[in-house]
Amino acid sequence: MKALKTVSAVILSALIFLSGCSHPSFFEKQGLVITPQGHIELLTVQTDGENDISQINVGVDVSVTESSSTELDGYNDITCRYVFDLSERAEGARLATWQSAFDRYTGRSFEFDSSSLTEGEDMTGSVQFDYRENHYDVQMTYGFETDEENNTMTVYITVTCPEDYDGTVFQLGYSDMQINQANSEIDYSQPYMIDQLPGYGTNGHDYYYFSASDN
């Protein structure tokens, strides 16, 4: 019995040691939480393109899908779709929202300069980063379309990443003209962490985080 207790103590000590050696991810250290896919209510701002008009609560349906890339062998396409209900938007107003994607382990943003994005066309940027001796090459594609008949706008973000990579997190939240202006002044040819960008919880507003697995 004494020998059994000794072995059990050694195993327990080993487990404690391994637990202590684990490295918390950026996502964990920031205290961020994944929101299940489905319907959310988003507080943001409607603008006239130059100035804020008013804050607005917008219903958003969120879904995330994952499939094998049709263009790159060994890669997956992870697509997040946001369907915004525009029925409460003032006539002629624009909806200001912040949406992006990043790596949960390092906090590395996948963002790129998409300021010239126009409706019905896609824009793609790419980032490279290292994590625990692994090198990752990731692409992100933006697009959006408006359905005037149904008063909705769909924004989609596709992250194309290696099949063995599981760190993609999508972000959605508040924006306004001040945040938009700050974002337009960022040189996205340089690498950024997501908490270095203007659309982050440190600005005093709430943001939602989504993943393909809801984990």
Residue pairs with C-beta under 8 A, 6 or more apart in sequence:
25 104
25 105
25 106
26 103
26 104
26 105
26 106
26 107
26 193
27 104
27 105
27 107
27 169
27 209
30 107
30 195
32 169
32 209
33 209
34 169
34 209
34 210
34 211
34 214
34 215
35 62
35 208
35 209
35 210
36 214
37 62
37 63
37 64
37 210
37 214
38 61
38 62
39 59
39 60
39 61
39 62
40 59
40 60
40 62
40 172
40 208
41 57
41 58
41 59
41 60
42 57
42 58
42 59
42 60
42 84
42 97
42 172
42 173
42 174
42 208
43 55
43 56
43 57
43 58
43 174
43 205
43 206
44 55
44 56
44 58
44 95
44 96
44 97
44 173
44 174
44 175
44 176
45 52
45 53
45 54
45 55
45 56
45 96
45 174
45 175
45 176
45 177
46 52
46 53
46 54
46 55
46 56
46 89
46 90
46 93
46 94
46 95
46 96
47 53
47 93
47 94
47 96
47 176
47 177
48 92
48 93
48 94
49 94
50 177
51 177
52 96
52 176
52 177
53 90
53 93
54 90
56 88
56 89
56 95
57 88
58 84
58 85
58 86
58 88
58 89
58 95
58 97
59 84
59 85
60 82
60 83
60 84
60 85
60 172
61 82
61 83
62 80
62 81
62 82
62 83
62 172
62 208
62 210
63 80
63 81
64 78
64 79
64 80
64 81
64 170
64 210
64 211
64 212
65 78
65 79
65 81
65 212
66 76
66 77
66 78
66 79
66 212
67 76
67 77
67 79
68 75
68 76
68 77
68 163
69 75
69 76
69 77
69 160
70 77
71 160
72 160
74 162
74 163
75 160
75 161
75 162
75 163
76 160
76 161
76 162
76 163
76 165
77 158
77 159
77 160
78 158
78 159
78 160
78 161
78 168
78 212
79 156
79 157
79 158
79 159
80 101
80 156
80 157
80 158
80 170
80 210
81 154
81 155
81 156
82 97
82 99
82 154
82 155
82 156
82 172
83 152
83 153
83 154
84 95
84 97
84 152
84 153
84 154
84 155
85 151
85 152
86 95
86 146
86 151
86 152
86 153
87 151
89 95
89 151
95 153
96 175
96 176
96 177
96 179
96 180
97 155
97 172
97 173
97 174
97 175
98 171
98 172
98 173
98 174
98 175
98 179
98 199
98 207
99 155
99 157
99 170
99 171
99 172
99 173
100 109
100 110
100 111
100 157
100 170
100 171
100 194
100 197
100 199
101 109
101 110
101 111
101 140
101 157
101 159
101 168
101 169
101 170
101 171
102 108
102 109
102 110
102 111
102 169
102 171
102 194
103 110
103 129
103 131
103 136
103 138
103 167
103 168
103 169
104 167
104 168
104 169
104 211
105 131
105 132
105 167
106 129
106 131
106 167
106 193
107 193
107 194
107 195
108 127
108 129
108 191
108 192
108 193
108 194
109 127
109 191
109 192
109 193
109 194
109 196
109 197
110 125
110 127
110 138
110 140
110 159
111 125
111 140
111 188
111 192
111 197
112 123
112 125
112 126
112 127
112 140
112 188
113 125
113 188
113 189
114 123
114 125
114 142
115 184
116 123
117 123
117 142
117 143
117 144
119 144
119 145
119 146
120 143
120 145
121 143
122 141
122 142
122 143
123 141
123 142
123 143
124 139
124 140
124 141
124 142
125 139
125 140
125 188
126 137
126 138
126 139
126 140
127 137
127 138
127 140
127 191
128 135
128 136
128 137
128 138
129 135
129 136
129 138
129 191
130 136
131 167
136 161
136 162
136 165
137 162
138 159
138 160
138 161
138 165
138 168
139 159
139 160
139 161
140 157
140 158
140 159
140 160
141 157
141 158
141 159
141 160
142 155
142 156
142 157
143 155
143 156
144 153
144 154
144 155
144 156
145 153
145 154
146 152
146 153
146 154
147 153
147 154
157 170
159 168
159 170
161 168
166 213
168 211
168 212
169 209
169 210
169 211
170 209
170 210
170 211
171 194
171 199
171 207
171 208
171 209
171 210
172 207
172 208
172 210
173 199
173 201
173 205
173 206
173 207
173 208
174 199
174 203
174 205
174 206
174 207
175 199
179 198
179 199
179 203
182 198
183 197
183 198
183 199
186 192
186 197
186 198
194 200
195 202
199 207
200 207
201 207
